[in-house]
Amino acid sequence: MHANGGDVPTEFKTKKFAQRLLPARWGKGGPTITATSLADDYVHFLQPRVLTVREWARLQMFPDWYQFEGKRTTGGLRRAGNPRAGVFDREVPKYTQIGNAVPVGLAHQVGTHLARLLAV
């Protein structure tokens, strides 16, 4: 992907392949990605790897001291449970916690605005 401007050579493509190469620099429009709960959706702009949990957390504006609990990723019944069989336990992996989160800066701004409205 790095050698081909983000394109995957035909011999390496699969039906499920959905990875995209992150740009090294954002354009004038700023970031145009969506934080995702799938760890392998995006590839690091410089290195042939996916982003780490901490890198995704930084994109969502989590402070570096913030700790996520649980496994990095899970799948199948561990992630979805099986209500028909009475299995309601679900694991929420770190990538999902970050992908489902409202960006910290946005949450702060909304909270500040609501506090002003309620103070009137």
GULO-541708 format. One line per field, with one value per residue: residue number from 1; chain; z, y, x of N, C-alpha, C, O in turn. Coordinates in Angstrom, 1 decimal. Layout:
N
seq	(NUM	...)
mol	(A	...)
n_pz	(Z	...)
n_py	(Y	...)
n_px	(X	...)
ca_pz	(Z	...)
ca_py	(Y	...)
ca_px	(X	...)
c_pz	(Z	...)
c_py	(Y	...)
c_px	(X	...)
o_pz	(Z	...)
o_py	(Y	...)
o_px	(X	...)
END
This chain:
120
seq	(1	2	3	4	5	6	7	8	9	10	11	12	13	14	15	16	17	18	19	20	21	22	23	24	25	26	27	28	29	30	31	32	33	34	35	36	37	38	39	40	41	42	43	44	45	46	47	48	49	50	51	52	53	54	55	56	57	58	59	60	61	62	63	64	65	66	67	68	69	70	71	72	73	74	75	76	77	78	79	80	81	82	83	84	85	86	87	88	89	90	91	92	93	94	95	96	97	98	99	100	101	102	103	104	105	106	107	108	109	110	111	112	113	114	115	116	117	118	119	120)
mol	(A	A	A	A	A	A	A	A	A	A	A	A	A	A	A	A	A	A	A	A	A	A	A	A	A	A	A	A	A	A	A	A	A	A	A	A	A	A	A	A	A	A	A	A	A	A	A	A	A	A	A	A	A	A	A	A	A	A	A	A	A	A	A	A	A	A	A	A	A	A	A	A	A	A	A	A	A	A	A	A	A	A	A	A	A	A	A	A	A	A	A	A	A	A	A	A	A	A	A	A	A	A	A	A	A	A	A	A	A	A	A	A	A	A	A	A	A	A	A	A)
n_pz	(0.0	0.8	-1.2	-3.4	-3.4	-1.7	-2.9	-3.1	-4.3	-6.9	-6.6	-3.8	-3.0	-1.3	-0.8	1.5	2.0	3.2	4.0	4.4	3.5	5.7	5.4	5.3	5.9	6.6	4.4	3.5	4.3	6.7	9.1	7.7	8.4	10.1	13.3	14.1	15.1	14.2	14.2	12.0	9.8	9.0	7.8	9.1	8.2	7.6	8.3	7.8	9.2	11.4	13.2	16.6	19.8	21.5	19.6	18.2	20.3	20.8	18.4	19.0	20.9	23.6	26.7	27.3	29.7	30.1	30.6	29.0	29.5	29.2	26.4	23.4	20.9	20.0	18.8	17.1	19.2	21.6	21.4	20.4	21.9	22.6	22.6	22.0	23.0	25.6	26.4	27.4	28.0	27.0	25.4	25.3	23.3	23.3	21.0	20.1	22.2	21.9	19.2	19.5	21.1	21.9	20.6	22.8	23.0	21.7	23.3	25.6	24.8	24.1	26.7	28.1	26.8	27.4	30.1	30.4	29.3	31.1	33.4	33.1)
n_py	(-1.2	1.2	1.6	1.9	4.1	3.9	2.0	-1.4	-4.1	-6.2	-9.0	-9.2	-8.6	-9.2	-10.5	-9.3	-7.2	-4.0	-2.0	1.2	3.6	5.9	9.5	11.2	13.9	16.1	17.5	20.7	20.5	19.1	16.4	13.5	11.0	8.4	7.4	4.0	0.9	-1.3	-2.7	-3.0	-1.3	1.0	1.9	2.7	5.8	5.8	3.5	-0.1	-1.1	-1.4	1.2	1.8	1.1	3.3	5.3	5.6	6.5	9.0	10.3	10.6	12.4	11.6	11.9	11.0	9.6	8.3	5.2	2.2	-0.5	-4.1	-6.4	-6.0	-6.6	-8.4	-11.1	-12.6	-14.6	-13.7	-11.0	-10.3	-11.7	-14.0	-13.8	-15.5	-18.0	-17.3	-16.0	-13.2	-11.8	-9.7	-8.7	-5.7	-4.5	-2.6	-1.1	-0.8	0.6	3.1	3.7	4.0	6.2	9.6	12.2	13.6	16.4	17.4	16.5	17.9	20.6	20.5	19.8	22.1	24.1	23.2	23.5	26.3	26.9	25.8	27.2	29.6)
n_px	(0.8	1.9	3.9	2.4	0.8	-1.4	-3.0	-3.9	-2.0	-3.1	-2.7	-2.8	-5.2	-8.3	-11.7	-12.7	-11.1	-10.6	-9.0	-7.6	-5.2	-3.8	-3.4	-0.3	-0.2	-2.9	-5.3	-6.7	-9.3	-9.1	-9.0	-10.5	-11.5	-13.3	-13.4	-13.1	-14.4	-13.1	-10.1	-8.3	-9.1	-7.8	-4.5	-1.3	0.2	2.9	4.2	4.0	1.4	-1.4	-3.2	-2.3	-4.0	-3.5	-2.8	-5.3	-6.8	-5.6	-6.4	-9.0	-8.9	-8.4	-6.8	-3.3	-3.0	-5.3	-6.9	-7.9	-10.0	-10.1	-9.9	-7.9	-9.1	-12.0	-14.2	-17.0	-19.1	-18.2	-18.1	-20.6	-22.5	-25.2	-28.3	-30.5	-29.7	-29.6	-27.2	-26.0	-23.7	-21.2	-18.2	-16.5	-14.2	-11.1	-10.7	-13.3	-14.4	-13.1	-13.9	-16.7	-16.9	-17.6	-15.7	-13.4	-12.9	-15.2	-17.2	-16.7	-17.1	-19.9	-20.9	-20.1	-21.6	-24.3	-24.2	-24.1	-26.6	-28.3	-27.7	-29.1)
ca_pz	(0.0	0.8	-2.4	-4.5	-3.1	-1.0	-3.6	-2.8	-5.5	-7.3	-6.0	-2.4	-2.6	-0.9	-0.9	2.7	2.2	3.3	4.6	3.7	4.0	6.3	4.8	6.2	6.2	6.3	3.5	4.1	4.9	8.0	9.1	7.0	8.8	11.2	14.3	13.9	16.1	13.6	14.3	10.7	8.8	8.5	7.9	9.4	7.0	7.3	8.7	7.4	10.3	11.8	14.3	18.0	20.6	21.9	18.4	17.9	21.4	20.6	17.4	19.6	21.9	24.9	27.2	27.3	31.0	30.1	30.4	28.5	30.1	28.3	25.3	22.2	19.9	20.1	17.7	17.3	20.3	22.7	21.1	20.2	22.8	21.9	23.4	21.8	23.9	27.0	26.6	27.3	28.3	25.8	25.6	24.5	23.2	23.4	19.7	20.1	23.2	21.3	18.0	20.0	22.0	21.3	20.8	24.1	22.8	21.3	24.5	26.5	24.2	24.3	28.1	28.5	26.3	28.1	31.5	30.2	29.1	32.4	34.4	32.9)
ca_py	(0.0	2.4	1.8	2.1	5.3	3.5	0.9	-2.8	-4.8	-7.2	-10.3	-9.3	-8.2	-10.2	-10.0	-8.5	-6.1	-2.7	-1.1	2.5	4.2	7.3	10.4	11.7	15.2	16.3	18.6	21.9	20.0	18.5	14.9	13.0	9.6	8.1	6.4	2.8	-0.2	-2.4	-2.3	-3.0	-0.5	2.0	1.6	3.8	6.5	5.6	2.1	-1.1	-1.7	-0.7	2.1	1.2	1.6	4.7	6.3	5.9	7.3	10.3	10.9	10.9	13.4	11.1	12.1	9.8	8.9	7.5	3.7	1.4	-1.9	-5.2	-6.9	-5.1	-6.9	-9.7	-11.3	-13.7	-14.6	-13.0	-9.6	-10.0	-12.4	-14.9	-13.7	-16.7	-19.0	-16.8	-15.5	-11.8	-11.2	-9.2	-8.0	-4.5	-4.4	-1.3	-0.4	-0.5	1.7	4.3	4.0	4.4	7.4	11.0	12.8	14.3	17.9	17.7	16.3	19.1	21.8	20.3	20.0	23.6	24.8	22.8	24.1	27.7	27.0	25.4	28.3	30.8)
ca_px	(0.0	2.8	4.6	1.4	-0.1	-2.6	-3.7	-3.4	-1.7	-4.2	-2.4	-3.0	-6.6	-9.3	-13.1	-13.0	-10.1	-11.2	-8.0	-7.2	-3.9	-4.0	-2.5	0.8	-0.7	-4.3	-5.6	-7.3	-10.5	-8.8	-9.2	-11.7	-11.7	-14.2	-12.8	-13.8	-14.2	-12.4	-8.7	-7.6	-9.6	-6.8	-3.1	-0.5	0.7	4.3	4.6	3.0	0.7	-2.6	-2.9	-2.4	-5.1	-3.2	-2.9	-6.7	-7.3	-5.2	-7.2	-10.3	-8.5	-8.3	-5.4	-2.5	-3.1	-6.6	-6.7	-9.0	-10.0	-10.5	-9.0	-7.7	-10.2	-12.7	-15.1	-17.9	-20.1	-17.7	-18.4	-22.1	-23.4	-26.2	-29.6	-31.4	-29.2	-29.5	-25.9	-26.1	-22.4	-20.5	-17.0	-16.3	-12.8	-10.6	-10.9	-14.7	-14.6	-12.7	-14.7	-18.0	-16.8	-17.7	-14.4	-13.3	-13.1	-16.6	-18.0	-16.4	-17.8	-21.3	-21.2	-20.0	-22.8	-25.4	-24.1	-24.5	-28.0	-29.0	-27.5	-29.9)
c_pz	(0.0	-0.5	-3.6	-4.2	-2.5	-1.6	-3.2	-4.1	-5.7	-6.6	-4.5	-2.0	-2.2	-0.9	0.3	2.8	2.2	3.9	3.7	4.3	4.5	5.6	5.8	6.7	5.8	5.3	4.2	4.8	6.3	7.9	8.5	7.3	9.9	12.1	14.2	15.0	15.5	13.5	12.9	9.6	8.2	8.7	8.2	8.2	6.6	7.4	8.2	8.5	10.6	12.9	15.7	18.7	21.0	20.8	18.1	19.1	21.3	19.5	18.0	20.8	23.4	25.4	27.3	28.6	31.0	29.8	30.0	29.1	29.0	27.3	24.2	21.2	20.4	18.9	18.1	18.5	21.5	22.6	21.0	21.1	21.9	22.7	23.2	22.7	25.4	27.3	26.4	27.6	27.0	26.2	24.7	24.4	23.1	22.1	19.6	21.0	22.6	20.1	18.4	20.7	21.2	21.5	22.0	24.0	22.5	22.5	25.5	26.1	24.4	25.8	28.6	28.0	27.1	29.5	31.4	30.1	30.4	33.5	34.2	33.7)
c_py	(1.3	2.7	2.1	3.2	4.9	2.3	-0.4	-3.5	-5.9	-8.5	-10.4	-8.9	-9.4	-9.6	-9.0	-7.3	-4.8	-1.7	0.1	3.0	5.7	8.2	10.9	13.1	15.4	17.5	19.7	21.5	19.4	17.0	14.5	11.5	9.5	7.1	5.2	1.8	-1.4	-2.0	-2.2	-2.2	0.5	1.5	2.8	4.5	6.2	4.2	1.1	-1.8	-0.9	0.3	1.4	1.8	3.1	5.7	6.6	6.8	8.8	11.0	11.3	11.9	12.9	11.4	10.8	9.0	8.1	6.0	3.1	0.0	-2.9	-5.6	-5.9	-5.3	-8.2	-9.9	-12.4	-13.5	-13.8	-11.5	-9.4	-10.7	-13.3	-14.9	-14.9	-17.9	-18.5	-16.2	-14.0	-11.1	-10.8	-8.5	-6.8	-4.2	-2.9	-0.5	0.0	0.6	3.0	4.7	4.4	5.7	8.6	11.6	13.7	15.8	18.3	17.6	17.4	20.3	21.7	20.4	21.4	24.3	24.5	23.4	25.6	27.8	26.7	26.4	29.5	30.8)
c_px	(0.9	3.5	3.7	0.4	-1.4	-3.3	-3.0	-3.2	-2.7	-3.9	-2.6	-4.4	-7.4	-10.7	-13.4	-12.1	-10.7	-10.2	-7.8	-6.0	-4.2	-3.0	-1.5	0.4	-2.1	-4.4	-6.3	-8.6	-10.3	-9.0	-10.5	-12.0	-12.7	-13.5	-13.7	-13.5	-13.4	-10.9	-7.9	-8.2	-8.7	-5.4	-2.3	0.1	2.1	4.8	3.6	2.3	-0.5	-2.3	-3.1	-3.6	-4.8	-3.2	-4.4	-7.2	-6.8	-6.0	-8.6	-10.1	-8.5	-6.9	-4.6	-2.6	-4.4	-6.3	-8.0	-8.9	-10.5	-9.5	-8.9	-8.9	-10.8	-13.6	-16.1	-18.8	-19.5	-18.0	-19.9	-23.0	-24.3	-27.5	-30.5	-31.0	-29.1	-28.1	-25.9	-24.7	-21.8	-19.2	-16.9	-14.9	-12.4	-10.9	-12.4	-15.0	-14.3	-13.6	-16.1	-18.0	-17.1	-16.3	-14.4	-13.5	-14.5	-17.5	-17.9	-17.2	-19.3	-21.7	-21.1	-21.2	-24.0	-25.4	-24.5	-26.0	-28.8	-28.8	-28.3	-31.1)
o_pz	(-0.7	-0.9	-4.6	-4.8	-2.7	-1.0	-3.0	-5.0	-4.7	-6.1	-4.0	-0.8	-2.8	-1.1	0.2	3.7	1.1	4.3	2.5	5.5	3.8	5.3	7.0	7.8	4.7	5.4	5.5	5.7	6.9	6.8	8.7	6.4	10.7	11.6	14.2	15.6	16.2	12.8	12.8	8.4	7.0	9.7	7.6	7.2	5.4	6.7	8.3	8.8	10.0	13.5	15.8	18.2	21.0	21.0	17.9	18.8	21.6	19.6	17.5	21.5	24.3	24.7	27.5	28.6	31.9	28.8	30.5	29.1	28.1	27.3	24.1	20.8	21.1	18.1	19.1	18.8	22.2	23.6	21.6	21.2	20.7	23.5	24.2	23.1	26.2	28.5	25.2	27.4	26.0	27.3	23.6	25.3	22.9	22.2	19.1	20.7	22.7	19.9	17.6	21.0	20.0	22.6	22.3	24.8	23.0	22.8	26.1	26.9	24.8	26.1	29.4	28.7	27.4	30.1	32.3	30.6	30.6	34.4	35.1	33.6)
o_py	(2.2	3.8	2.5	3.2	5.6	1.8	-0.5	-3.5	-6.5	-9.1	-11.5	-8.9	-10.5	-8.4	-8.1	-6.5	-4.4	-0.6	0.0	2.9	6.5	7.8	10.9	13.5	14.9	18.4	19.7	22.2	19.0	16.4	15.2	10.8	10.5	6.0	5.2	1.9	-2.3	-1.0	-1.4	-2.5	0.8	0.9	3.9	3.8	6.4	3.7	1.4	-3.0	0.2	0.2	0.4	2.8	3.9	6.8	7.8	7.7	9.7	12.2	12.3	12.2	13.7	11.4	9.8	7.8	7.2	5.7	3.3	-0.5	-2.5	-5.1	-5.0	-4.4	-9.0	-9.0	-13.0	-12.4	-13.2	-10.8	-8.4	-10.3	-13.4	-15.8	-15.3	-18.7	-19.3	-16.0	-13.5	-9.9	-11.6	-7.9	-6.8	-3.6	-2.0	0.7	1.1	1.5	4.0	5.8	5.2	6.2	8.7	11.4	14.5	16.4	19.3	18.4	17.9	21.0	22.6	21.1	21.8	25.2	25.4	23.8	26.0	28.7	27.3	26.5	30.3	31.7)
o_px	(0.6	3.6	4.1	-0.7	-2.4	-4.2	-1.8	-4.1	-3.2	-4.9	-2.7	-4.7	-7.3	-10.8	-14.1	-12.3	-11.4	-10.7	-7.8	-5.8	-4.8	-1.9	-1.7	0.7	-2.5	-3.6	-6.4	-9.1	-11.3	-9.1	-11.6	-12.5	-12.9	-13.0	-14.9	-12.5	-13.1	-10.6	-7.0	-7.9	-8.7	-5.1	-2.6	0.5	2.5	5.7	2.4	2.6	-0.7	-1.2	-3.9	-4.2	-5.6	-3.7	-4.7	-8.0	-7.6	-6.3	-9.2	-11.1	-8.6	-5.9	-5.2	-2.3	-4.5	-5.7	-9.0	-7.8	-11.2	-8.3	-9.8	-9.5	-10.2	-13.8	-16.0	-19.3	-20.3	-18.2	-20.4	-24.2	-24.2	-27.8	-31.2	-31.9	-28.6	-27.8	-26.0	-24.6	-21.8	-19.1	-17.3	-14.3	-13.2	-11.3	-12.7	-15.8	-15.0	-14.0	-16.7	-19.1	-16.7	-15.8	-15.4	-14.3	-15.0	-18.3	-18.8	-17.8	-20.0	-22.7	-22.0	-21.7	-24.8	-26.4	-25.2	-26.6	-29.8	-29.6	-28.4	-32.0)
END
